[in-house]
Amino acid sequence: MELRGKQKRFLRSQAHHLQPIFQIGKNGINDAVIIQIAEALEKRELIKINLLQNTDEIAEDVARILEEKTNCQVVQIIGRVLVLYKASSKEKYQRISKEVCSI
């Protein structure tokens, strides 16, 4: 499902108060990090990722890789911070996705 403008705006407002739960550093993005991000998206649906100063990764490239590997959607990229969204497949974790579908 492709997010519409109002849905992205809602997700950005929800993500505003979140702290980044993943930091990508000098080791870059690897399979272990991708697996952990996918698991976090399953439980939280909306997460922030921070790219540290010592990484060679570019935010847009990381966003594209994560979209392909985890099947998530990038809501926003501000500088070195990414906001990712993926609706949970388990109903008990579908707190945000129910609101997104109603918009």
C-alpha positions in Angstrom: 0.0 0.0 0.0 1.4 3.4 -1.0 1.0 6.1 1.6 -1.0 9.2 0.7 0.0 12.7 1.7 -2.4 12.9 4.7 -1.2 9.5 5.9 2.5 10.5 5.7 1.7 13.7 7.5 0.0 11.8 10.3 3.0 9.4 10.6 5.4 12.3 10.7 3.4 13.8 13.6 3.5 10.5 15.4 7.2 10.1 14.8 8.1 13.6 16.0 8.4 12.5 19.6 10.2 9.2 19.0 13.9 8.7 19.7 16.0 6.9 17.1 16.2 3.2 18.2 18.9 2.2 15.7 22.2 3.9 14.8 24.1 3.0 11.7 27.8 3.7 12.2 31.1 2.9 10.5 30.2 -0.8 9.9 27.4 0.4 7.6 24.2 -1.5 7.0 24.5 -5.3 7.1 22.2 -8.3 7.3 22.1 -8.4 11.1 21.0 -4.8 11.3 18.3 -5.3 8.6 16.9 -8.3 10.5 16.7 -6.3 13.7 15.1 -3.4 11.9 12.5 -5.7 10.4 11.7 -7.2 13.9 11.4 -3.7 15.4 9.0 -2.6 12.6 6.9 -5.7 13.2 6.4 -4.7 16.8 6.4 -0.9 16.7 5.3 -0.1 13.1 7.0 3.3 13.2 10.7 3.8 14.0 13.5 6.3 13.6 17.0 5.4 12.5 20.0 7.7 12.9 23.1 7.6 10.7 26.2 8.5 12.7 28.8 11.0 11.6 31.4 8.3 11.1 29.4 6.3 8.5 30.1 6.4 4.8 26.4 5.6 4.1 24.1 8.2 2.5 20.6 8.5 4.0 18.8 8.1 0.6 20.8 4.9 -0.2 20.1 3.4 3.2 16.4 4.2 2.8 16.3 2.5 -0.6 18.0 -0.6 0.7 15.7 -0.8 3.7 12.6 -0.4 1.6 13.7 -3.3 -0.6 14.9 -5.7 2.1 12.2 -5.1 4.8 9.3 -4.0 2.5 8.7 -0.9 4.6 8.0 2.7 3.5 10.2 5.7 4.2 8.0 8.4 5.7 10.6 11.1 6.0 14.3 11.8 5.7 15.7 14.7 7.6 19.5 15.0 7.4 20.8 11.8 8.8 17.5 10.6 10.4 15.1 8.2 8.7 11.5 7.6 9.7 10.3 4.1 8.6 6.7 2.7 8.7 5.5 -0.8 8.1 2.1 -2.1 9.1 2.4 -5.1 11.5 1.1 -8.5 10.4 0.0 -9.3 14.0 -3.2 -7.7 15.2 -2.0 -7.0 18.7 0.7 -4.6 17.4 -1.5 -2.8 14.9 -2.0 0.4 16.9 -0.8 2.9 14.3 -1.8 1.1 11.1 -5.5 1.1 12.1 -5.4 4.9 12.4 -3.4 5.2 9.1 -6.1 3.1 7.3 -8.9 5.3 8.6 -7.3 8.4 7.2 
